[in-house]
Amino acid sequence: MSEQASASGEAGEFAAVEGLQLDRATGARRLLSGFWDFMVHKRLGAAGVIIVFFWSFIAIGTVGDGGGWLGVGRYDSRTVFEIASVKYADDKIANVLDGQPADLPASELRSLIAIPEVYGDAAVVAGVEGEMVEYALAEIEAGTLLDTLLEAEQIEVNDGVITDVDSLLAAGTDNPLITSSLLGPSGQHWFGTDRAGHDLFARVFEGARLSLYIGFFATLIGVGVGTLIGLIAGSLGGTVDLAVNRVMDAIQSYPPIVFLLLMAAATDPSALWVTIALSVLGVAPTNRIVRGSVIQIREMPYVEAARTIGATSTRVMGFHILPNIFAPLIVIFSITIGAFILAEAALSFLGLGTLDVSWGKMIADGRQFIVYSPWTSLWAGLALTSLVFGFNVLGDALRDVLDPRLRGSR
């Protein structure tokens, strides 16, 4: 019998004699048990986990062409045409067929409406004239063209003759991309449409990807660099600590909004530069928190013992100090992500963010329609609020669990 098995047997006999129970849970089981306890006893924290998981699932699921494997998000030209231009195309077709017999053969229908010129200069400028021709041809091949126009109330058939009964041009709407603008929530558009006719449900889901991308990587860079600087300054102390703190004071004294405006003016609008700008703002606060924790830990007996037996400063920092500041780092990370997501939305709201779909930009675009079409800003605002709320309550719950002074709080 091996020494390990012998020791295990002796421990079992001792536990049986003393009426004790050995904890034989593996690392994975302990992790799952701890997670379950967290979800049961930290209700707000559990809500944060669910919210963060939901939006992360959405963000990952919409990556790729055609909206990813969820099929929601990015638009190709065909999708834009389908959600915004059908009414316009139907109206133009009805204009051409006005006065024509209802029993026109397919060949004559093609010659009349399957040409780009029918759809006018506005379609050419919008770049959807080819899509409109494809749409017309598909309706002709399916034999449903007249039924579609009748159902859309674009035409009437009287005595076998087609009559155009609706004219978007007469109503002052001659743009193929705004005929479906500002529609309310419906079975076709669950969250309604914006002023360009884009489906808000798809855009809200696509905006989650940008928010989490910028929030996560800006936090990863900012917290990572701040941790490294704080670890070195707190461990070495003396002149190094003094110099680092003066630099951090200078960074924190510079107004964040001025720094972001400067970065926006000096760079092209892109997710990369927004990420870098926000990560710089996260270095100094992280450094201060980490430095304070390191100063407390470096005086602990086990750190002194490591130095006594000849451990280098690098080894002390990496193996004895860093593992003992993971708890505050996890809390900092979770709370900072929420703050950076909110900061990215604020930049986009001011027109200083990226050119991609952003919740902040959606809220800004819907301001002028807030009275008559409140959904244009409502859904993006609720999505942003829920995600930031999720990260904040998750960070608070983790702090309660990981900080011994707060353990047992709800």
NORWOFEN-V967704 format. One record per pair of residues at least 6 apart in sequence whose ideal C-beta (glycine too) atoms are under 7 Angstrom apart, sorted by sequence separation. I is the first residue (numbers start at 1). J is the second residue. D is the distance in Angstrom with one decimal. If there is no record, write none. Layout:
# NORWOFEN-V967704
i | j | d
I | J | D
I | J | D
This chain:
# NORWOFEN-V967704
i | j | d
15 | 21 | 6.6
62 | 68 | 4.4
67 | 73 | 3.8
123 | 129 | 4.2
139 | 145 | 4.1
149 | 155 | 4.5
168 | 174 | 6.6
173 | 179 | 6.1
183 | 189 | 5.7
185 | 191 | 5.8
193 | 199 | 6.0
194 | 200 | 6.0
267 | 273 | 4.2
297 | 303 | 6.4
347 | 353 | 4.2
348 | 354 | 6.9
400 | 406 | 4.6
401 | 407 | 6.9
15 | 22 | 5.2
38 | 45 | 6.1
39 | 46 | 4.3
61 | 68 | 5.3
67 | 74 | 5.5
155 | 162 | 5.3
156 | 163 | 4.7
185 | 192 | 4.8
193 | 200 | 6.2
233 | 240 | 5.9
234 | 241 | 6.8
353 | 360 | 6.2
369 | 376 | 5.0
370 | 377 | 5.8
399 | 406 | 6.5
25 | 33 | 6.7
61 | 69 | 5.9
62 | 70 | 5.5
66 | 74 | 6.7
155 | 163 | 6.3
184 | 192 | 5.0
192 | 200 | 5.4
232 | 240 | 6.9
233 | 241 | 4.5
353 | 361 | 6.5
61 | 70 | 3.7
65 | 74 | 6.6
123 | 132 | 5.9
139 | 148 | 5.8
155 | 164 | 5.9
156 | 165 | 5.2
183 | 192 | 5.5
191 | 200 | 3.7
307 | 316 | 6.3
344 | 353 | 6.2
400 | 409 | 4.8
12 | 22 | 6.5
39 | 49 | 6.8
62 | 72 | 5.7
66 | 76 | 6.8
119 | 129 | 5.2
155 | 165 | 6.1
183 | 193 | 4.5
189 | 199 | 5.2
191 | 201 | 4.2
263 | 273 | 6.4
306 | 316 | 5.4
348 | 358 | 3.9
366 | 376 | 3.0
367 | 377 | 6.5
11 | 22 | 6.5
62 | 73 | 3.7
154 | 165 | 6.9
168 | 179 | 6.4
182 | 193 | 6.4
189 | 200 | 6.9
190 | 201 | 4.5
233 | 244 | 4.0
349 | 360 | 4.0
365 | 376 | 6.8
366 | 377 | 3.4
153 | 165 | 6.7
154 | 166 | 5.0
181 | 193 | 6.1
189 | 201 | 6.7
233 | 245 | 6.9
348 | 360 | 3.2
349 | 361 | 7.0
116 | 129 | 4.1
119 | 132 | 4.8
153 | 166 | 6.1
180 | 193 | 5.6
181 | 194 | 6.9
182 | 195 | 5.9
191 | 204 | 6.3
303 | 316 | 6.2
345 | 358 | 6.8
347 | 360 | 6.7
348 | 361 | 4.3
181 | 195 | 4.8
263 | 277 | 4.2
306 | 320 | 5.2
345 | 359 | 5.2
346 | 360 | 6.2
349 | 363 | 5.8
363 | 377 | 4.7
97 | 112 | 6.9
181 | 196 | 6.3
229 | 244 | 6.0
345 | 360 | 3.4
349 | 364 | 4.6
362 | 377 | 6.9
96 | 112 | 5.4
181 | 197 | 4.9
344 | 360 | 6.7
96 | 113 | 5.4
116 | 133 | 6.0
180 | 197 | 4.1
260 | 277 | 5.7
303 | 320 | 5.3
363 | 380 | 5.1
178 | 196 | 6.8
179 | 197 | 6.9
302 | 320 | 6.5
303 | 321 | 6.7
362 | 380 | 3.8
363 | 381 | 5.5
114 | 133 | 5.5
177 | 196 | 5.9
178 | 197 | 6.0
93 | 113 | 5.0
177 | 197 | 5.7
359 | 380 | 4.3
96 | 118 | 5.5
114 | 136 | 5.3
113 | 136 | 4.8
114 | 137 | 5.4
298 | 321 | 6.4
297 | 321 | 5.2
359 | 383 | 5.8
256 | 281 | 5.4
359 | 384 | 4.6
92 | 118 | 5.7
92 | 119 | 5.0
110 | 137 | 7.0
294 | 321 | 5.7
297 | 324 | 5.4
92 | 120 | 6.8
297 | 325 | 6.9
89 | 119 | 6.7
110 | 140 | 6.1
109 | 140 | 5.1
294 | 325 | 6.7
251 | 283 | 6.9
252 | 284 | 4.6
293 | 325 | 4.6
251 | 284 | 4.6
106 | 140 | 5.3
290 | 325 | 6.2
293 | 328 | 5.7
109 | 145 | 6.6
248 | 284 | 4.5
248 | 287 | 5.3
289 | 328 | 6.1
345 | 384 | 5.4
248 | 288 | 6.8
85 | 128 | 5.5
89 | 132 | 4.6
93 | 136 | 6.3
289 | 332 | 6.1
102 | 146 | 6.5
89 | 135 | 5.6
286 | 332 | 5.9
341 | 387 | 6.1
342 | 388 | 5.2
81 | 128 | 5.1
85 | 132 | 6.8
341 | 388 | 5.7
128 | 176 | 5.5
81 | 131 | 3.9
126 | 176 | 5.1
338 | 388 | 4.5
77 | 128 | 7.0
126 | 177 | 5.3
122 | 174 | 5.5
78 | 131 | 6.3
122 | 175 | 5.4
123 | 176 | 5.1
338 | 391 | 3.3
77 | 131 | 6.2
122 | 176 | 5.8
229 | 283 | 6.9
282 | 336 | 5.6
337 | 391 | 5.1
338 | 392 | 5.0
94 | 149 | 5.6
102 | 157 | 4.8
93 | 149 | 6.6
226 | 282 | 6.3
230 | 286 | 6.6
234 | 290 | 6.8
335 | 391 | 6.7
103 | 160 | 6.8
214 | 271 | 5.9
218 | 275 | 4.7
222 | 279 | 4.0
226 | 283 | 4.3
230 | 287 | 4.1
234 | 291 | 4.2
334 | 391 | 5.6
335 | 392 | 6.3
90 | 148 | 6.9
97 | 155 | 6.6
102 | 160 | 5.1
213 | 271 | 6.4
217 | 275 | 5.1
221 | 279 | 3.8
225 | 283 | 5.1
226 | 284 | 6.9
229 | 287 | 4.9
233 | 291 | 5.5
90 | 149 | 5.8
101 | 160 | 5.9
102 | 161 | 6.7
222 | 281 | 6.8
223 | 282 | 6.0
227 | 286 | 6.0
231 | 290 | 6.1
235 | 294 | 5.8
94 | 154 | 4.0
101 | 161 | 6.2
102 | 162 | 5.6
214 | 274 | 5.7
218 | 278 | 3.9
222 | 282 | 2.5
226 | 286 | 2.8
230 | 290 | 3.1
234 | 294 | 3.0
334 | 394 | 5.2
335 | 395 | 3.7
94 | 155 | 4.9
210 | 271 | 6.4
214 | 275 | 5.2
218 | 279 | 4.4
222 | 283 | 5.4
226 | 287 | 4.4
230 | 291 | 4.1
234 | 295 | 5.0
334 | 395 | 3.8
90 | 152 | 5.1
99 | 161 | 6.6
100 | 162 | 5.1
278 | 340 | 4.9
91 | 154 | 6.0
99 | 162 | 6.8
219 | 282 | 6.3
223 | 286 | 5.0
227 | 290 | 5.1
231 | 294 | 5.8
235 | 298 | 5.9
90 | 154 | 4.8
98 | 162 | 6.4
214 | 278 | 6.8
218 | 282 | 6.7
222 | 286 | 6.4
226 | 290 | 6.5
230 | 294 | 6.4
234 | 298 | 6.7
331 | 395 | 5.3
334 | 398 | 6.0
97 | 162 | 4.7
98 | 163 | 6.4
278 | 343 | 5.7
98 | 164 | 3.7
278 | 344 | 6.8
331 | 398 | 5.2
330 | 398 | 5.7
331 | 399 | 4.5
95 | 164 | 5.7
94 | 164 | 4.5
274 | 344 | 6.0
331 | 402 | 6.6
94 | 166 | 6.7
330 | 402 | 6.5
274 | 347 | 6.4
91 | 166 | 6.3
327 | 402 | 3.7
91 | 167 | 6.6
327 | 403 | 6.8
91 | 168 | 4.4
236 | 313 | 6.7
235 | 313 | 6.2
274 | 353 | 5.9
88 | 168 | 6.4
274 | 354 | 5.9
235 | 316 | 6.8
235 | 317 | 4.9
271 | 354 | 4.9
269 | 353 | 6.6
270 | 354 | 5.8
269 | 354 | 5.5
271 | 356 | 6.5
231 | 317 | 5.5
235 | 321 | 6.3
269 | 355 | 5.4
260 | 347 | 6.3
88 | 176 | 4.1
264 | 352 | 4.1
231 | 321 | 6.7
85 | 176 | 4.3
88 | 179 | 4.5
231 | 322 | 6.3
261 | 352 | 6.9
85 | 177 | 6.5
87 | 179 | 4.2
260 | 352 | 6.8
84 | 177 | 5.1
87 | 180 | 6.3
85 | 179 | 6.8
84 | 179 | 6.8
84 | 180 | 4.8
83 | 180 | 6.4
227 | 329 | 6.3
223 | 329 | 6.9
223 | 332 | 5.9
223 | 333 | 5.4
84 | 197 | 3.2
223 | 336 | 6.1
83 | 197 | 6.2
219 | 333 | 5.9
222 | 336 | 6.9
83 | 198 | 6.9
83 | 199 | 5.3
219 | 336 | 4.6
219 | 337 | 4.7
216 | 337 | 6.2
219 | 340 | 5.7
215 | 337 | 4.5
218 | 340 | 4.7
215 | 340 | 4.6
214 | 340 | 6.6
215 | 341 | 4.0
73 | 202 | 5.7
215 | 344 | 6.8
72 | 202 | 5.2
211 | 341 | 4.8
214 | 344 | 4.7
73 | 205 | 5.6
74 | 206 | 6.4
72 | 205 | 4.7
73 | 206 | 3.9
211 | 344 | 6.3
67 | 202 | 6.8
62 | 205 | 5.6
62 | 206 | 5.7
210 | 354 | 6.7
63 | 209 | 6.6
210 | 356 | 5.2
58 | 205 | 5.3
62 | 209 | 5.6
210 | 357 | 6.5
210 | 358 | 5.5
211 | 359 | 6.1
59 | 208 | 4.7
58 | 208 | 4.8
59 | 209 | 4.3
207 | 357 | 5.0
206 | 357 | 4.6
207 | 358 | 5.6
207 | 359 | 4.5
55 | 208 | 5.0
59 | 212 | 4.6
203 | 357 | 5.3
207 | 362 | 6.5
56 | 212 | 6.3
55 | 212 | 6.5
203 | 362 | 6.3
195 | 365 | 6.9
194 | 365 | 6.3
194 | 366 | 6.9
207 | 380 | 6.5
195 | 369 | 6.7
200 | 375 | 6.6
204 | 379 | 5.1
208 | 383 | 6.8
204 | 380 | 5.8
207 | 383 | 6.9
211 | 387 | 6.5
200 | 379 | 5.5
204 | 383 | 5.3
194 | 376 | 5.4
192 | 375 | 4.3
191 | 375 | 6.1
182 | 369 | 6.2
191 | 379 | 4.7
185 | 375 | 6.1
182 | 373 | 4.6
184 | 375 | 6.8
182 | 376 | 7.0
55 | 387 | 5.1
51 | 386 | 5.6
51 | 387 | 6.6
51 | 389 | 6.9
52 | 390 | 4.7
51 | 390 | 3.1
52 | 391 | 6.2
48 | 390 | 4.5
52 | 394 | 6.1
48 | 391 | 6.7
48 | 393 | 4.1
49 | 394 | 6.1
47 | 393 | 6.2
48 | 394 | 3.1
45 | 393 | 6.2
44 | 393 | 4.3
45 | 394 | 5.7
48 | 397 | 6.5
45 | 397 | 2.5
44 | 397 | 6.0
45 | 398 | 6.9
42 | 397 | 4.2
42 | 400 | 6.9
42 | 401 | 6.8
38 | 401 | 6.3
